[in-house]
Amino acid sequence: MRKLTNAQLAELLDQDIFHKISEAADSLHLECYVVGGYVRDLFLERPSNDIDVVVVGSGIRVADALKKKLGKRAHISVFRNFGTAQVKYKNIEVEFVGARKESYSHDSRKPHVEDGTLEDDQNRRDFTINALAVCLNKERFGELVDPFGGVMDMEDRIIATPLDPDITFSDDPLRMLRCVRFATQLNFEIEDETREALVRNSERLKIISGERIADEMNKIMLSPHPSIGFYYLRESGLLQIILPELTALDIVETRNGRAHKNNYNHTLEVLENVCKAQENKELDKDHKLWLRWAALLHDIGKTKSKRWDPALGWTFHNHNYLGAKMVPEIFRRMKLPLDAKMKYVQKMVDLHMRPIVIADEEVTDSAVRRLMNDAGDDIDDLMTLCEADITSKNAQRKQRFLDNFKIVREKLKDLKDRDYKRLLQPCIDGNEIMEMFHLTPCREVGMLKQTLKDAVLDNKVENEREPLMQLLMKKAHDMGLC
């Protein structure tokens, strides 16, 4: 973070758009301030093109005056019911709103709004670091208004509310997730009173829609170190409301002196490993996000699958299968997408043990072919997840897995180089089988197809028509089809 004087702020705001806003506000004799995240990010040296402007008076009037000054290249959208307007100009968006004060009823986060002063508007802000305002009027251009010590809180790297945190969070419970999100994104600590208020008000989150919760959770997941957020979510009780399946993993049981690991802590370690693997890679947000969700949910089935075996100790057989079955319900409840993104996460959870099983034994061509067939185009992501899942404290065992994973990756690369889709899909398909034996879709067709597929995946025969046809006719004869 950098320290900025009013003169330095004026210099940073010495841009055409801010001078045009200044002229528009002065022409109407209205006080005008750039506020919130844009000002915060000036201090934190984070780039931003989204500008929020508060006007003591009508924000819509200033937006309209700005549009006229910018000319035809500017576009204005007015939302009179909310008293707001948006001006888009080149790659810049400016949101205008009139200064206001708010009051809330207990059963809703929708406030009763009335016109207010700049002080009223700063009082309603969620956190001190978002309550900063810089005047844009010509006479006071660049003057910082910081009534709650937001700059000092940024220096101390803490998140705190401007007023009583119990009132702040009770009025709008979504602010609790925003609190955790900002702490995670900025790697700040949550101030003690604010942390305690999170615990006291966590149940209030239940009035927030799943869509709003999912939006904040995705932002936490996309942070450089999402485990910071999960620490606060778990500590505050918010995670129990959002993802009770995850908090259920936060337990260690001991029987006959044998304990299993804390699968919640392990999950966060795997999530961090995936984030590290994604560093410095040019991945779109979706690609990053859903692999991280797969990491978060990869062991979600361990609670249901946990068993004590006197001979083996604690076991979690089929936890991947059970976890994959849990994914659609979790996504449905959290209002996460139920499309291909959910199916991708479900597939990653279901398959995440496969490469580990391969790497724990001799790495055979057959096992790698089957893995490639089942994972398809997502094989690289699956390997990333599985490598992240090796968190053993036994350095020798961990290195053996990682060495074997290298062999798996080499065999996968070889398959890709040789056009794996052609190599893994038998050149005789189901339609031809039905035509040859005068069958309609039925169990027998499936059995014949599987025979050919197994032979190709196990590399028992070349994926060529003549050897496959011989195998097909033999199987059909054994089944009494010819």
C-alpha positions in Angstrom: 0.0 0.0 0.0 1.1 3.6 -0.7 0.5 6.7 1.3 -1.2 9.5 -0.7 -1.6 13.2 0.0 -4.6 15.1 -1.4 -2.2 16.6 -4.0 -1.1 13.1 -5.0 -4.8 11.9 -5.2 -5.6 14.9 -7.4 -2.7 13.9 -9.7 -3.9 10.3 -9.9 -7.4 11.6 -10.8 -6.0 13.9 -13.4 -7.9 12.2 -16.2 -10.3 13.5 -18.7 -13.2 11.5 -17.3 -12.8 12.9 -13.8 -12.5 16.4 -15.0 -15.6 16.0 -17.1 -17.5 14.7 -14.0 -16.2 17.7 -12.1 -17.4 20.1 -14.7 -20.8 18.4 -14.9 -21.3 18.5 -11.1 -20.1 22.1 -10.8 -22.4 23.2 -13.6 -25.3 22.0 -11.4 -23.8 23.3 -8.1 -23.8 19.8 -6.6 -21.2 18.2 -4.4 -19.6 15.2 -6.1 -17.3 12.4 -4.8 -15.6 9.3 -6.2 -16.1 6.7 -3.5 -15.6 3.1 -2.4 -13.6 0.5 -4.2 -12.0 2.8 -6.8 -10.5 5.0 -4.0 -9.5 2.0 -2.0 -7.7 0.6 -5.0 -5.8 3.8 -5.6 -4.1 3.3 -2.3 -3.6 -0.5 -2.9 -2.3 0.1 -6.4 -4.8 -2.1 -8.0 -6.1 -1.2 -11.5 -9.9 -0.5 -11.8 -12.1 0.9 -14.5 -15.3 0.7 -12.5 -16.0 4.1 -10.9 -18.6 4.8 -8.3 -19.7 8.4 -7.8 -21.9 9.8 -5.0 -23.6 13.1 -5.6 -25.2 15.1 -2.7 -28.3 15.6 -4.6 -29.4 13.9 -7.9 -26.9 11.5 -9.3 -29.1 11.1 -12.4 -28.8 14.8 -13.2 -25.0 14.7 -13.0 -24.9 11.6 -15.1 -27.1 13.2 -17.8 -24.9 16.4 -17.8 -21.8 14.1 -18.2 -23.3 12.3 -21.1 -23.9 15.6 -22.9 -20.3 16.6 -22.3 -18.9 13.3 -23.6 -21.0 13.3 -26.7 -22.1 10.5 -28.9 -19.5 8.0 -27.8 -21.0 7.9 -24.3 -24.0 5.8 -23.4 -26.3 6.4 -20.4 -28.6 4.0 -18.6 -31.0 5.5 -16.0 -32.7 3.5 -13.2 -35.1 6.0 -11.8 -36.7 3.5 -9.3 -33.3 3.2 -7.6 -32.2 6.8 -8.2 -29.0 5.6 -10.1 -27.5 6.0 -13.5 -24.6 4.5 -15.4 -22.5 6.2 -18.0 -20.3 4.0 -20.3 -17.5 5.7 -22.2 -14.9 3.8 -24.1 -13.7 1.1 -21.6 -14.9 3.1 -18.5 -18.1 2.6 -16.5 -19.2 5.3 -14.1 -22.1 4.6 -11.7 -23.9 7.6 -10.2 -26.1 7.6 -7.2 -27.4 10.3 -4.9 -26.1 10.4 -1.3 -28.6 8.5 0.9 -29.2 7.1 4.3 -30.8 3.7 4.9 -32.8 1.8 7.5 -33.7 -1.9 7.6 -36.4 -4.3 8.8 -35.3 -7.5 10.5 -36.6 -9.9 7.9 -35.1 -8.3 4.8 -31.8 -6.9 3.5 -33.7 -4.4 1.3 -33.3 -1.0 3.0 -35.7 1.9 3.3 -33.8 4.7 1.5 -34.1 8.5 1.7 -31.9 11.3 0.6 -28.9 12.1 2.8 -25.6 13.8 3.2 -22.1 12.5 2.4 -21.8 11.6 6.0 -25.0 9.5 5.9 -23.7 7.8 2.8 -20.4 6.9 4.3 -22.1 5.7 7.5 -24.0 3.1 5.4 -20.8 1.6 3.8 -19.9 -1.9 4.7 -16.2 -1.5 5.7 -13.9 1.4 6.6 -11.7 0.7 3.6 -14.8 1.1 1.3 -16.0 4.3 3.1 -13.3 6.5 1.5 -14.4 9.5 -0.7 -12.4 11.9 -2.8 -14.0 15.2 -3.8 -14.3 15.9 -7.6 -15.6 19.5 -7.4 -13.0 21.9 -8.8 -12.4 23.9 -5.6 -11.7 20.7 -3.5 -10.5 18.4 -6.3 -8.5 15.5 -4.8 -9.5 16.1 -1.2 -9.9 12.8 0.8 -12.8 12.4 3.2 -12.0 9.5 5.5 -14.1 9.7 8.7 -13.5 6.1 9.9 -9.8 5.7 9.4 -10.0 3.5 6.4 -6.5 4.5 5.2 -5.1 3.5 8.6 -6.9 0.2 8.5 -5.4 -0.5 5.1 -1.9 0.3 6.5 -2.7 -2.1 9.4 -4.2 -4.6 6.9 -7.4 -5.1 8.7 -11.1 -5.3 7.8 -13.5 -3.4 10.1 -16.9 -1.9 9.9 -17.5 1.9 10.1 -20.2 1.6 12.7 -21.3 -1.2 15.2 -20.6 -4.5 13.3 -23.7 -6.2 14.8 -25.9 -3.5 13.2 -23.9 -3.6 10.0 -24.2 -7.4 9.6 -27.8 -7.7 10.9 -29.0 -5.0 8.5 -27.4 -6.7 5.5 -26.1 -10.2 6.3 -24.5 -10.5 2.9 -21.9 -8.1 4.3 -20.6 -11.0 6.4 -19.6 -12.9 3.3 -18.2 -9.7 1.7 -16.1 -9.3 4.9 -14.6 -12.7 4.5 -14.2 -12.1 0.7 -12.2 -8.9 1.2 -10.0 -10.4 3.9 -9.3 -13.3 1.5 -8.7 -11.2 -1.7 -6.5 -8.7 0.1 -4.9 -11.1 2.6 -6.1 -8.8 5.5 -7.1 -9.8 9.0 -10.6 -9.3 10.2 -10.6 -7.0 13.2 -11.5 -8.7 16.6 -14.9 -7.0 17.2 -15.9 -7.6 13.6 -14.9 -11.3 13.9 -17.0 -11.7 17.0 -20.0 -10.1 15.3 -19.6 -12.6 12.4 -20.2 -15.4 15.0 -23.1 -13.6 16.7 -24.9 -12.9 13.4 -24.1 -16.0 11.3 -27.6 -17.3 11.4 -28.8 -14.1 9.7 -27.2 -15.4 6.5 -30.2 -17.7 6.1 -32.3 -14.7 4.7 -29.8 -14.2 1.8 -30.6 -15.8 -1.6 -28.4 -18.7 -2.8 -27.4 -16.7 -5.9 -25.9 -13.9 -3.8 -24.1 -16.4 -1.6 -22.8 -18.3 -4.6 -21.4 -15.1 -6.1 -19.4 -14.3 -3.0 -18.2 -17.9 -2.6 -16.9 -17.9 -6.2 -15.0 -14.7 -5.5 -13.4 -16.3 -2.4 -12.6 -19.4 -4.5 -10.9 -17.3 -7.1 -8.7 -15.5 -4.6 -5.0 -16.2 -4.6 -5.3 -18.2 -1.3 -9.0 -19.2 -0.7 -8.1 -21.2 2.4 -7.9 -17.8 4.2 -11.6 -17.4 3.5 -12.5 -20.9 4.7 -10.6 -20.3 7.9 -12.9 -17.3 8.7 -16.0 -19.1 7.3 -15.4 -22.1 9.6 -14.6 -20.0 12.6 -17.6 -17.8 12.3 -20.2 -20.6 11.7 -21.0 -19.3 8.2 -19.6 -22.4 6.6 -21.9 -24.7 8.6 -24.9 -22.8 7.0 -23.4 -22.7 3.5 -21.6 -26.1 3.2 -22.4 -28.4 6.2 -21.0 -31.3 4.1 -17.6 -29.7 4.3 -17.6 -28.9 8.0 -18.6 -32.5 8.6 -15.0 -33.4 7.5 -13.5 -31.3 10.3 -13.2 -34.2 12.8 -10.5 -36.7 13.8 -11.6 -40.0 15.3 -9.3 -42.4 17.2 -10.0 -46.1 17.8 -7.5 -48.6 19.3 -4.9 -45.9 19.1 -5.4 -45.4 15.4 -6.6 -42.0 14.1 -7.5 -40.8 10.6 -6.4 -37.5 9.3 -8.5 -34.3 9.5 -10.1 -34.4 6.1 -11.2 -30.8 6.3 -7.6 -29.6 6.7 -6.5 -31.9 4.0 -9.1 -30.5 1.7 -7.9 -27.0 2.2 -4.3 -28.1 1.6 -5.4 -29.8 -1.7 -7.3 -26.6 -2.7 -4.1 -24.5 -2.1 -2.1 -27.0 -4.1 -4.4 -26.6 -7.0 -4.2 -22.8 -6.8 -0.4 -23.1 -6.8 -0.5 -25.3 -9.8 -2.6 -22.7 -11.7 -0.2 -19.9 -11.0 1.3 -18.3 -14.0 -0.9 -20.2 -16.3 -3.1 -18.4 -18.8 -6.4 -19.9 -17.7 -9.8 -18.3 -18.0 -11.8 -17.7 -14.8 -14.2 -20.6 -15.4 -11.3 -23.0 -15.9 -9.7 -21.9 -12.7 -12.9 -21.8 -10.7 -14.5 -25.2 -11.4 -11.2 -27.2 -10.8 -11.0 -25.4 -7.5 -14.6 -26.4 -6.7 -13.6 -30.0 -7.6 -10.7 -29.7 -5.1 -13.0 -28.4 -2.4 -15.5 -31.2 -2.9 -13.2 -34.1 -3.8 -13.4 -35.8 -0.4 -16.9 -34.7 0.4 -18.1 -38.4 0.4 -15.7 -39.4 3.2 -18.2 -38.7 6.0 -20.7 -41.2 4.5 -18.1 -43.8 3.6 -16.0 -43.8 6.8 -15.8 -47.3 8.4 -13.6 -48.9 11.1 -12.0 -52.2 10.1 -10.0 -53.9 12.9 -7.6 -55.2 10.3 -7.2 -52.2 8.1 -8.0 -49.3 10.4 -10.1 -46.4 9.1 -11.3 -46.9 5.5 -13.2 -44.6 3.1 -14.0 -47.0 0.3 -16.0 -45.6 -2.6 -15.9 -42.0 -1.1 -15.2 -40.7 -4.6 -18.4 -42.4 -5.9 -20.5 -41.2 -3.0 -19.0 -37.7 -3.3 -19.9 -37.5 -7.0 -23.5 -38.4 -6.2 -23.6 -35.5 -3.6 -22.3 -32.8 -6.0 -25.6 -32.2 -7.9 -27.6 -31.6 -4.7 -24.9 -29.3 -3.3 -24.9 -27.3 -6.6 -28.7 -27.2 -6.6 -28.9 -25.9 -3.0 -26.1 -23.4 -3.5 -27.6 -22.1 -6.8 -24.5 -23.0 -8.7 -24.9 -23.9 -12.4 -26.4 -27.4 -13.1 -25.0 -27.6 -16.6 -21.7 -28.9 -17.9 -19.8 -27.1 -15.1 -21.5 -29.2 -12.5 -20.9 -32.3 -14.5 -17.2 -31.4 -14.8 -16.9 -31.1 -11.0 -18.8 -34.3 -10.6 -16.5 -36.1 -13.0 -13.4 -34.8 -11.3 -14.7 -35.9 -7.9 -15.6 -39.4 -9.2 -12.3 -40.0 -11.0 -9.9 -38.3 -8.5 -8.7 -41.7 -7.1 -8.0 -43.3 -10.4 -4.6 -41.8 -11.1 -3.6 -42.4 -7.4 -4.4 -46.1 -7.7 -2.4 -46.3 -10.9 0.5 -44.5 -9.3 0.4 -46.7 -6.3 1.1 -49.8 -8.4 3.0 -50.6 -11.6 1.9 -48.0 -14.2 0.5 -50.2 -17.0 -0.5 -49.1 -20.5 -3.9 -50.6 -20.0 -4.7 -48.6 -16.9 -3.5 -45.4 -18.5 -5.6 -46.0 -21.6 -8.7 -46.6 -19.5 -8.0 -43.4 -17.5 -7.6 -41.4 -20.7 -10.9 -42.9 -22.1 -12.9 -42.0 -19.0 -11.4 -38.5 -18.4 -11.4 -37.5 -22.0 -10.4 -33.9 -22.6 -10.3 -33.2 -18.9 -7.4 -35.5 -18.3 -4.9 -32.7 -17.6 -7.1 -31.2 -15.0 -7.6 -34.6 -13.4 -3.9 -35.1 -13.1 -3.5 -31.6 -11.6 -6.1 -32.5 -9.0 -4.6 -35.8 -8.2 -1.1 -34.5 -7.8 -2.5 -31.8 -5.5 -4.1 -34.6 -3.5 -0.8 -36.0 -2.4 -0.3 -34.4 0.9 1.4 -37.2 2.8 3.8 -36.1 5.5 5.9 -39.2 4.6 8.4 -37.6 2.2 9.4 -41.0 0.7 5.9 -42.1 0.0 5.0 -38.7 -1.4 8.0 -38.7 -3.8 7.1 -42.2 -5.0 3.6 -41.1 -6.0 4.9 -38.0 -7.7 7.6 -40.0 -9.6 4.9 -42.4 -10.7 2.6 -39.6 -11.8 5.4 -38.4 -14.1 5.3 -41.9 -15.7 1.5 -41.6 -16.1 1.9 -38.2 -17.7 4.5 -39.5 -20.1 2.2 -42.3 -21.2 -0.7 -39.9 -21.5 1.4 -37.6 -23.7 2.4 -40.5 -25.9 -1.3 -41.5 -26.3 -2.2 -37.9 -27.2 0.6 -37.6 -29.7 -0.8 -40.7 -31.4 -4.3 -39.4 -31.5 -5.8 -41.0 -28.5 -9.5 -40.6 -29.5 -8.8 -42.8 -32.6 -6.8 -45.3 -30.6 -9.3 -45.7 -27.8 -12.6 -45.9 -29.7 -13.1 -49.2 -31.5 -13.5 -48.7 -35.3 -16.6 -50.9 -35.3 -19.5 -49.0 -33.6 -22.9 -50.0 -32.2 -24.8 -49.1 -35.3 -22.7 -51.5 -37.4 -23.1 -54.3 -34.7 -26.9 -53.9 -34.8 -27.0 -54.0 -38.6 -24.7 -57.1 -38.7 -26.8 -59.2 -36.2 -30.2 -57.6 -37.0 -30.6 -56.3 -33.5 -32.3 -53.2 -32.0 -30.7 -51.4 -29.1 -30.4 -54.0 -26.3 -28.2 -55.6 -23.7 -26.5 -57.8 -26.2 -25.4 -54.9 -28.3 -23.9 -53.3 -25.2 -22.0 -56.5 -24.3 -20.5 -56.8 -27.8 -19.5 -53.1 -27.8 -17.9 -53.5 -24.3 -15.9 -56.6 -25.5 -14.4 -54.6 -28.3 -13.7 -51.6 -26.1 -12.0 -53.6 -23.4 -9.8 -55.3 -26.0 -8.8 -51.9 -27.4 -8.2 -50.3 -24.0 -6.2 -53.3 -22.8 -4.2 -53.2 -26.1 -5.1 -56.9 -26.7 -5.7 -56.3 -30.3 -4.9 -53.5 -32.7 -7.7 -51.0 -33.3 -8.1 -52.2 -36.8 -11.1 -53.7 -38.6 -9.9 -57.2 -39.3 -8.7 -58.3 -35.8 -11.7 -56.6 -34.1 -14.1 -58.3 -36.5 -12.6 -61.7 -35.6 -13.1 -60.9 -31.9 -16.6 -59.7 -32.5 -17.7 -62.8 -34.4 -16.2 -65.1 -31.7 -18.1 -63.2 -28.9 -21.3 -63.2 -30.9 -21.0 -67.0 -31.5 -20.4 -67.6 -27.7 -23.6 -65.5 -27.1 -25.6 -67.6 -29.6 -26.1 -64.7 -32.0 -24.7 -66.5 -35.0 
